[in-house]
Structure formats: C-alpha cells, structure tokens
C-alpha cells in the first residue's frame, strides 16, 4: 500500500517480501499476485494491474 501508483518489478517484490537470500523461483510472485487479485478485486475492477515488461501496479483509490 505504501507504493500505490508506482510500478514494482518482480525482483523488487521478491527482494522486499522474501528477502535477498530466497532461493525460489520468481514465479512465486505471480502466484501470490493471483491470490491477492482473487481476494481484492471487486466490481470496481482490478486493484492490482500488470504492466507488461515492467511489473505490477497497485491502483490508487479514486
């Protein structure tokens, strides 16, 4: 929520959430974004948007 309106790459999310020593696949970010979308998206549309080639964007409140 602190980065609403800012595009974050998968690498940035991995580093912040799972720390630098995480040995897993970056596909884990896609999996958890999917889980979050299922919980957060409503009739107003997507809260988390994919920015192709850049990362993910958390939409700001309107």
C-alpha positions in Angstrom: 0.0 0.0 0.0 2.9 2.3 0.5 3.8 2.0 -3.2 0.3 2.6 -4.6 0.6 4.2 -8.0 4.2 3.0 -8.5 5.2 0.1 -10.7 7.2 -2.6 -8.9 9.1 -5.3 -10.7 9.0 -8.9 -9.7 12.6 -8.6 -8.5 11.7 -5.7 -6.2 8.8 -7.6 -4.8 10.9 -10.7 -4.2 13.6 -8.7 -2.5 11.2 -6.9 -0.2 8.9 -9.8 0.7 11.1 -12.9 0.6 14.4 -11.1 1.2 17.6 -11.4 -0.7 18.5 -14.9 0.3 15.4 -16.5 -1.2 16.4 -19.4 -3.5 13.0 -20.0 -5.1 11.6 -19.1 -8.5 10.3 -15.7 -9.4 7.0 -17.4 -10.4 6.0 -17.2 -6.7 5.3 -13.5 -7.2 2.8 -14.3 -10.0 1.2 -16.9 -7.8 0.7 -14.6 -4.9 -0.5 -11.7 -7.1 -3.1 -14.2 -8.4 -4.2 -15.0 -4.8 -4.4 -11.3 -3.9 -6.4 -10.5 -7.0 -9.0 -13.2 -6.1 -9.3 -11.6 -2.7 -9.2 -7.9 -3.5 -10.7 -7.4 -6.9 -14.3 -6.3 -6.9 -17.0 -4.6 -9.0 -14.7 -1.6 -9.5 -12.2 -3.6 -11.5 -8.7 -4.7 -10.8 -6.8 -3.3 -7.8 -3.5 -4.8 -9.0 -2.6 -4.2 -12.6 0.1 -5.9 -14.7 2.3 -3.5 -16.6 3.8 -5.6 -19.3 7.6 -5.7 -19.3 7.8 -3.7 -16.1 5.9 -5.4 -13.2 2.8 -4.7 -11.1 1.0 -1.5 -10.2 -1.4 -1.1 -7.2 -4.1 1.2 -8.3 -4.7 4.3 -6.1 -8.1 5.0 -4.6 -10.4 7.2 -6.7 
